[in-house]
Amino acid sequence: MRVWEATLSAKGQVTIPREMREALNLRAGDQLIYSVVDGEVIMTPKNIDLKDLAGFLGAPPNGPATLEEIEAATVQSAGDNALDTDDGSANVAA
């Protein structure tokens, strides 16, 4: 795994190093998605083909899942997120 360093500007901007842009095939105008997972920033090009991510996390811990299992897990996760609030109380709108 390659690691790059960047400096945050006074305006809150970061320049993505050229080698990283080339590795991700990023061009001017491409959109990026930022997520925070366990205190770490995950940046994903919005134009990435999800098929390119196949195997990225390694083999599933319980073996391959069926489409039905994947759909059920997605629905469950979406429901959990809709009900989860920062203060630990249930979201009444969900």
C-alpha positions, -999 to 999 in steps of 0.1 A, spaced: 0 0 0 13 34 -10 9 64 14 9 100 3 12 132 24 -6 165 18 -10 197 38 -43 214 46 -44 250 35 -58 279 55 -90 276 33 -94 239 42 -81 227 8 -59 197 1 -40 191 -32 -42 154 -42 -6 144 -51 0 138 -88 10 102 -83 -22 95 -64 -43 112 -91 -26 91 -117 -31 59 -97 -68 66 -93 -72 79 -129 -85 113 -116 -90 142 -138 -100 178 -133 -138 180 -126 -140 144 -112 -161 142 -80 -149 125 -48 -167 111 -19 -152 115 16 -162 92 45 -149 89 80 -146 54 93 -131 48 128 -114 82 127 -98 77 93 -108 95 61 -117 73 31 -118 91 -2 -134 74 -32 -138 87 -67 -175 91 -74 -170 79 -109 -155 45 -99 -170 14 -112 -180 -8 -82 -168 -39 -101 -133 -24 -98 -136 -28 -60 -143 -65 -62 -120 -83 -37 -107 -50 -23 -115 -60 13 -104 -96 8 -124 -128 12 -157 -125 32 -152 -139 67 -182 -162 64 -177 -172 27 -195 -158 -3 -229 -143 2 -260 -148 -20 -276 -117 -36 -305 -122 -11 -281 -121 18 -264 -90 5 -298 -73 0 -309 -82 35 -277 -69 50 -280 -36 30 -316 -31 41 -307 -39 77 -277 -15 76 -298 13 60 -324 8 87 -299 9 115 -284 41 101 -318 57 98 -326 50 134 -292 58 148 -286 94 159 -255 110 174 -270 112 209 -280 76 209 -318 83 208 -340 68 180 -349 90 151 -386 95 152 -388 105 115 -376 70 105 
